[in-house]
Amino acid sequence: MEVVILKDAREVGRAAAAAFAATLRRKPDAVLGLATGSSPLPVYDELARLHAEDGLDFSKASGFALDEYVGLPEDHRESYRSVIRRDFASRVNIDPANVHSPDGGAEDLEAACGAYEAAIEAAGGVDIQILGIGTDGHIGFNEPASSLASRTRIKTLLEQTRKDNARFFDSIDEVPHHVLTQGVGTIMQARHVVLVATGAAKAEAVHGLVEGPVTAMCVASVLQFHPRATIIVDEAAASSLRLADYYRHVYENKPAWQRY
């Protein structure tokens, strides 16, 4: 696990986008793992800038969203299909047909979950996955006590998660209780995982992820087992890390040949 501590959200976004750009330049038809929420926004801003100013090409790439609300129409402003389109896909030259989301409106939700797993596998697996982290350590919508071997499935949201997401809706009453989410085991199969976190509210979760025991009560801690996980945080999110000075030293002395 590589831990990168930077000054602020803008620097975090630039660093994470650089990892995505390096993957695309190395493999133009890369499969991108896409997340929603506030944390990835600076990453998408920087990828849009790299596309507009440096010609970063997404034309051969494809993408898979982490999750989707159950029961929201596809064209609802806060469906994750709409969010991914608005925050990322519409700002670069990726083919909309190649950007996939779980089908939260399916009549048979279990079958939709299996189909999504099969689609990821058929695409060759995710090359690079962007992740945020919840204040309780969840990744995707894998809430505390989730199985660390889980695959794409239906999950019931904690009330705290619904409260956290209520800012995107007119009221908490509009936030669905259920989602389809890639499982922890699904996420762990991505070849490179890049998790971003900013702000003091994420400090304890980041500590649990990086330095705590591996436990389902902090689901993100399973990334300690990932062969290539990059954790990029700002100073506030790093404030509870005991070895923060060491992580800074490692990054400042990173060999030129060592890539993201």
Salt bridges, closest charged atoms under 4 A:
GLU2 OE2 - LYS254 NZ 2.98
ASP45 OD1 - ARG91 NH1 2.86
GLU46 OE2 - ARG49 NH2 2.77
GLU53 OE1 - ARG49 NH1 2.86
GLU74 OE1 - ARG81 NE 3.68
GLU78 OE2 - ARG77 NE 3.92
GLU117 OE1 - ARG151 NH2 3.10
ASP127 OD1 - LYS27 NZ 3.02
ASP127 OD1 - ARG191 NH1 2.94
ASP136 OD1 - HIS138 ND1 2.68
GLU143 OE1 - HIS138 ND1 3.44
GLU159 OE1 - ARG162 NH1 3.01
GLU211 OE1 - HIS207 ND1 3.11
GLU235 OE1 - ARG248 NH2 2.67
ASP245 OD1 - ARG248 NH1 2.83
